[in-house]
Amino acid sequence: MKKKKIFLGAYVNINNAQNINCKALATYLDKEKYLIKTLKVAVKEPQQLNSEITYITVFKHLYILSNFFAFLYGIMWSDLSYLPKHHSTPILVLKIAKIFNKKIFTTIEGNICDSNYKSMIDSFGSKQKMLKYFSLIPNIYGITNHISSNTNCGIHLHKKPLFLGVDRKIFDSDRKVKKLRNIIFIGSLIKRKRIFELLEIAKEFKNLNFHIVGSGPLKSDILKFSSKNVILYDHINNNEIPNILLNMDLNILLSRSEGFPKVILEAASASIPSIVYNNYGMQEIIKTNRNGFVLKNKKEVIEKIHELIRFPKLLYDNSMGAYELSKDFDWNSQIKEWELEIDLLI
């Protein structure tokens, strides 16, 4: 059987959400069915890469030129290209791909109809530029039902989402959380993540430790306004996060606009339930008081934390539920859905 040629347009030796997802796809796609090419950035640090995959090198000192030819080669070589990095994919390459009728698909990881998620439009410069870019990609998928159902912003999305997965073996811990002591936030230290709301909550619970893992422009302000029970981790490598999670009891994410935060699945793989807000459709994934908590506002978060302190069994049960949730999103399971869609597109 002739193998289908798949190009994954991301730099799999650099830690970034889309890069990590493409690395997982490259790892889990059936090598009996597919030939896979993807990108890597030329860096001095030694990288352990999968020998079953072909890598196209992008050179940092010639980035614009090197990146253009890497994408062009990958797309022209392939039967189907997956291009999730919307600001690294040269628009001229997309125009060339359209001329040659090359098959392309992508995913959108946030609800672009949400006014709180205007950062995506801002990153393109304008809504018109964003619409022009996506008009060159014939197949676009949301990564949740919530994203896929919000299609009135000028971009046509498939009704069926393509859920991202989690590499559970990296985070896997079937311990059961029995008492609330340590709460963690993992993410960028930016305004949209509502870090200062988390700091306000930390002041309500002097006997709990609040761990903040991330980097960003708000770091100095966090250090200035944090209470003594807030621990800010500095210069954490992604490889260290699984070990940090082993000592955590609850994950918390208070942003009002997200796609499908990967940290929810990573925490769930370590038997840690999450508190999130209800603005971006997480109630389709997280069932409150079963495998986590989807809440409306800060008041509800404070009430829920008090409840978890008073009733440790509620935390224990949701810890078990979170671990089971992570199994549903293991890449070993999710890859089958991706392969079905890939075969249809080809």
C-alpha positions in Angstrom: 0.0 0.0 0.0 1.4 3.4 -1.0 1.9 5.6 2.1 0.2 9.0 2.2 2.6 12.0 2.6 1.7 14.3 5.5 3.5 17.6 6.2 3.1 19.0 9.7 4.0 22.7 9.6 5.5 23.3 13.1 8.9 23.3 14.7 8.8 20.2 16.8 12.1 20.8 18.7 10.8 24.1 20.1 8.4 24.2 23.1 5.2 25.9 22.1 1.6 24.7 22.1 1.3 24.2 18.4 4.8 22.7 18.1 4.1 20.2 20.9 0.8 19.2 19.3 2.5 18.6 15.9 5.3 16.6 17.7 2.6 14.4 19.2 0.9 14.0 15.8 4.2 13.1 14.2 4.8 10.5 17.0 1.3 8.9 17.0 0.3 8.9 13.4 0.4 5.3 12.0 3.8 5.0 10.2 2.5 2.0 8.2 0.0 4.4 6.6 1.8 7.7 6.5 5.1 9.3 5.5 5.7 12.3 7.7 7.8 15.5 7.3 7.9 18.3 9.8 10.1 21.2 10.7 12.9 21.7 13.1 14.9 24.9 14.0 18.6 24.6 13.8 19.7 25.0 17.5 23.0 24.2 19.2 21.3 22.1 21.9 21.2 18.4 21.1 17.7 17.2 20.3 16.3 13.7 20.5 14.1 13.3 17.5 12.1 10.5 16.1 14.1 8.6 13.4 10.9 7.6 11.6 10.2 11.2 10.7 11.9 13.5 8.1 12.8 17.0 9.4 13.1 20.1 7.3 15.5 22.5 8.9 14.8 26.2 9.4 17.9 28.3 10.1 17.4 31.1 12.6 20.0 33.5 11.0 18.1 33.2 7.7 14.7 32.8 9.2 12.4 34.6 6.7 14.0 33.0 3.6 14.6 29.6 5.2 11.1 29.4 6.7 9.5 30.3 3.3 11.4 27.5 1.4 10.8 25.0 4.2 7.1 25.5 4.1 7.0 25.6 0.3 8.9 22.3 0.1 6.8 20.6 2.7 3.5 21.6 1.1 4.5 20.8 -2.4 5.9 17.4 -1.3 2.8 16.3 0.6 -0.5 14.9 -0.2 -1.9 16.9 2.8 -0.5 19.6 5.0 -1.5 20.5 8.5 -0.6 24.2 9.2 -1.5 25.2 12.8 1.1 28.1 13.1 -0.8 30.9 11.5 1.9 33.6 12.0 4.8 31.4 10.8 3.1 30.1 7.7 4.0 32.5 4.8 0.9 33.7 3.1 2.7 33.6 -0.3 3.2 29.8 0.2 -0.6 29.5 0.8 -1.2 31.3 -2.5 1.1 29.0 -4.4 -0.5 26.0 -2.7 -3.9 27.2 -4.0 -2.6 27.6 -7.5 -1.3 24.0 -7.5 -4.5 22.7 -5.7 -2.4 21.3 -2.8 -4.6 20.0 0.1 -4.3 21.9 3.4 -6.0 22.0 6.7 -5.6 23.8 10.0 -7.1 24.2 13.5 -8.3 27.3 15.3 -7.6 27.1 19.0 -9.8 30.0 20.2 -13.2 31.4 19.5 -12.4 34.3 17.2 -16.0 35.6 17.6 -15.3 36.3 21.2 -14.5 39.9 21.8 -12.3 38.9 24.6 -10.2 36.9 22.1 -9.3 39.9 19.9 -5.6 39.1 20.4 -5.8 36.8 17.3 -7.2 39.6 15.1 -4.6 42.0 16.6 -1.8 39.6 15.7 -2.8 39.7 12.1 -3.0 43.5 12.1 -6.7 43.7 11.2 -9.8 41.5 10.7 -9.5 41.9 7.0 -5.9 40.5 6.9 -7.0 37.6 9.1 -9.9 36.8 6.8 -7.7 37.0 3.8 -5.2 34.5 5.4 -7.9 32.0 6.3 -9.6 32.3 2.9 -6.5 30.5 1.5 -7.0 27.4 3.7 -9.9 25.3 2.5 -10.4 23.1 5.6 -10.5 24.7 9.1 -11.4 23.0 12.3 -12.2 24.2 15.8 -10.7 22.2 18.7 -13.9 22.1 20.7 -17.6 22.1 19.8 -17.9 25.6 21.3 -15.3 26.9 18.8 -16.8 25.0 15.9 -20.3 26.3 16.5 -19.1 30.0 16.5 -18.8 30.5 12.7 -20.4 33.9 12.2 -17.1 35.9 12.0 -16.4 35.3 8.3 -14.4 32.1 8.6 -16.1 28.8 7.7 -15.3 26.0 10.2 -16.1 22.3 9.9 -18.9 21.4 12.2 -17.0 18.5 13.6 -14.1 19.6 15.8 -10.7 18.0 15.9 -9.9 17.6 19.6 -6.2 17.9 20.7 -4.8 15.2 22.9 -2.4 14.9 25.8 0.7 12.7 25.9 -0.4 11.1 29.2 2.7 9.0 29.7 4.6 12.2 30.5 2.2 13.4 33.3 0.6 10.1 34.3 0.0 9.7 38.0 -2.9 7.8 39.4 -2.5 9.2 42.9 -5.7 10.4 44.4 -5.8 13.9 45.9 -7.1 13.6 49.4 -6.6 17.0 51.0 -6.4 20.5 49.5 -3.0 22.1 50.2 -1.5 23.2 47.0 -3.2 25.1 44.1 -1.4 25.7 40.8 -1.7 28.0 37.9 0.4 27.3 34.7 0.4 29.8 31.9 1.5 33.1 30.5 1.7 36.0 33.0 -0.5 38.3 30.9 -3.7 40.3 31.6 -6.0 37.9 29.9 -5.1 35.1 32.4 -6.5 37.3 35.2 -3.5 36.6 37.5 -4.4 39.4 39.9 -7.8 37.8 40.5 -5.9 34.7 41.5 -3.8 36.7 43.9 -6.9 38.1 45.5 -8.2 34.6 46.0 -4.9 33.5 47.5 -5.3 36.2 50.2 -8.5 34.6 51.3 -6.8 31.3 52.0 -3.7 31.8 54.1 -3.3 28.1 54.9 -3.1 27.1 51.2 -0.2 27.5 48.9 -0.7 29.1 45.5 1.9 28.1 42.9 2.3 30.2 39.8 4.3 28.7 36.9 4.9 30.9 33.9 6.6 34.0 32.4 5.4 37.2 31.0 5.1 41.0 31.4 3.2 40.8 34.7 6.0 39.0 36.6 7.3 42.0 38.5 3.8 43.2 39.5 3.0 39.7 40.7 6.1 39.7 42.9 5.0 43.1 44.3 1.4 42.3 45.1 1.6 38.6 46.1 0.9 37.4 49.7 3.3 35.1 51.5 1.4 32.0 50.4 2.1 32.6 46.7 5.1 30.8 45.1 6.3 32.2 41.8 8.4 29.7 39.8 11.2 31.3 37.7 12.7 29.9 34.5 10.9 26.6 34.7 11.7 24.2 31.8 8.6 22.4 30.4 10.3 19.1 31.3 10.1 20.1 35.0 6.3 20.5 35.1 5.3 16.8 35.5 7.4 16.7 38.7 5.8 19.9 40.0 2.3 18.5 39.3 3.0 15.5 41.5 2.7 17.8 44.6 -0.4 19.8 43.5 -4.0 19.2 44.4 -6.0 21.6 42.3 -5.4 23.5 39.0 -7.0 26.9 38.5 -7.4 28.9 35.3 -9.4 32.1 35.6 -9.2 33.6 32.1 -12.5 34.4 30.4 -11.4 33.4 26.9 -9.5 30.2 25.9 -9.7 27.5 23.4 -9.0 24.1 25.1 -6.2 24.8 27.6 -3.7 22.0 27.3 -2.9 22.4 31.0 -6.3 21.0 31.9 -5.5 17.7 30.3 -2.0 17.7 31.7 -3.2 18.3 35.2 -6.0 15.7 34.8 -3.3 13.1 33.7 -1.7 13.7 37.1 -5.1 13.2 38.8 -5.6 17.0 39.4 -9.0 18.5 38.8 -9.3 22.0 37.4 -11.4 25.1 38.3 -12.2 27.1 35.1 -14.7 29.7 34.1 -17.8 29.0 31.9 -17.2 31.5 29.1 -15.6 29.3 26.5 -17.5 26.0 26.5 -15.5 23.9 29.0 -18.7 22.6 30.5 -18.8 20.2 27.5 -15.6 18.7 28.8 -15.6 19.3 32.5 -18.6 18.1 34.5 -18.8 20.1 37.7 -18.4 18.0 40.9 -17.5 15.0 38.8 -14.1 15.7 37.1 -13.5 19.4 37.8 -15.4 22.6 38.3 -16.8 25.1 35.8 -17.8 28.3 37.6 -19.1 31.7 36.9 -17.0 34.2 38.9 -14.6 34.8 41.7 -17.2 34.5 44.4 -18.1 31.0 43.2 -14.4 30.1 43.1 -13.9 31.1 46.7 -17.0 29.2 47.8 -15.8 26.1 45.9 -12.4 26.2 47.5 -14.0 26.5 51.0 -16.2 23.5 50.1 -13.2 21.4 49.0 -11.5 22.2 52.3 -14.6 21.2 54.3 -15.3 18.1 52.2 -12.1 16.3 51.2 -14.1 13.5 49.6 -15.4 15.9 46.9 -11.8 16.7 46.0 -10.9 13.0 46.0 -13.8 12.1 43.8 -13.0 14.8 41.3 -9.4 13.8 41.3 -10.5 10.3 40.2 -12.8 11.8 37.6 -10.1 14.0 36.2 -7.8 11.0 35.8 -10.5 9.2 33.9 -11.2 12.3 31.7 -7.5 12.4 30.7 -7.8 8.8 29.3 -10.5 10.0 26.8 -8.0 12.6 25.4 -4.9 10.4 25.4 -3.2 10.8 22.0 -3.5 7.0 21.6 -7.3 7.5 21.4 -7.5 11.0 19.7 -5.1 10.1 16.9 -7.7 7.7 15.4 -10.1 10.7 14.9 -7.3 12.6 13.2 -6.5 9.7 10.9 -10.1 9.4 9.9 -10.3 13.1 9.0 -6.9 13.0 7.2 -8.0 10.1 5.1 -11.2 11.9 4.1 -9.3 15.1 3.2 -6.9 13.2 1.0 
